[in-house]
Amino acid sequence: MCGIAGLIHRGGKTGDIGTEMTAMLQSLKHRGPDSTGYALYGKPLKGNELMLRFKVAEQDEMSKGFKIHEQVKERRNEVDRRIKELGGRIEEAHDATEYAFRYKIDFAGDRRKLADYIEDVEGAEILSMGHGLELVKDLGDAARVAEQYALKGFTGTHALGHTRMATESDVDIRSAHPYWAYPFADVSVVHNGQLTNYWNGRRALERRGHRFMSNCDSELIAVYLADKMQQGADLKDAMTDSIDELDGVFTYLVATSDALGMAKDVMAAKPMVLYESDKFIALASEEVAIRSVFPHEIDTFDPYEGEVRVWKSA
C-alpha cells in the first residue's frame, strides 16, 4: 500500500514546503498510518557546513522512565564528543524531540568516517547529513509528526514524503521512509512497490564499499542512484538505468540538492498522479493529495509505464 508524494517550486522560488507536504501526506494517511516521513530541502549551506539530523532512541522507548532519559543524554553527549574529536564544530544544536536532534556543524573531513563514528554510538542513527536535505520521520500520521517536529513554516524549494503501512519490517523509525543515501549528501528516495532483486543489488553495492542502514528495498534505490552519480552519471541517466537494472514493481521519487525525479517500472502497476505548471510540480500516489495543495480546478495526468522525469528547482 503506502503513499508517496513530492513537490518542487520552480525557477528558484521557495515555499512553505513543511505545510504543503503535511497536507499532501495527511491526505494519504489511509495508505499508511504506521509512520510518516519527510525529506525537506531548505536553503543549501555553504562551504563545509552540514545539516545533521539524528536520533539516539526510538519513540516507544521514552516511556520506560528515568533510565532511558539518562541514556539519551549520555548518547547525545557522546555524539557531540565524537564530532569534535574528528575536527568538527557544532554551530547550532536543537532538540527536535526528546530523542531526535538537529545540528548545524562545520566539518571539513571525511563524511563517511564521521557518519560511521556517530552510528557506532549505542542507539544512534543518522537520519540525514547534507547541505540542504533535512530528513524527518517518526511514528504516527503527518499531522502528528509535523506538530512534533515543528515543520510548519519550513521554507524550501522541494520535498518528498511517505506514509507507511508496515508489511515486512518493524514499526519503528529505522524502518520508516524516506531513505537517505548513506553517506552521500542530499540524496533521498521514497518508493511504493517491491524490488525482487534487492539482495543481489545490495551485495553488489556492498562490494563497491557501500553500507546499508536497513533491510528496506527503498534504501537500495537511494544508494544505487547515488553510486551511479558518483561514477559520473547525471540524475536522469541514473534513473533511466534503474528501469532496466532494478527488478520488480515500483514507482519511486528521488530528490537531490536541486532536483526532483520520478520513475515508474515498465509494468506501471504502482500509481502516480502528476500536476505540472510553470511554477510548481506536485506528484502523489493519489490525486486527492495534490488537490489538498491546489483546491481550485487543475488538470492532472498519470505518467506512462517506464517513464522517467526530472525537474530542477532553478
Secondary structure, 3 states (H helix, E strand, C coil): CCEEEEEEECCCCCEEHHHHHHHHHHHCHHHCCCEEEEEEECCCCCCCEEEEEEECCCHHHHHHCHHHHHHHHHHHHHHHHHHHHCCCEEEEEEECCCCEEEEEEECCCCHHHHHHHHHCCCCCEEEEEECCEEEEEEECCHHHHHHHCCCCCCEECEEEEEEECCCCCCCCCCCCCCEECCCCCCCEEEEEEEECCHHHHHHHHHHCCCCCCCCCHHHHHHHHHHHHHHCCCCHHHHHHHHHHHCCEEEEEEEEECCEEEEEECCCCCCCCEEEECCCEEEEECCHHHHHCCCCCCCCCECCCCCCEEEEECC
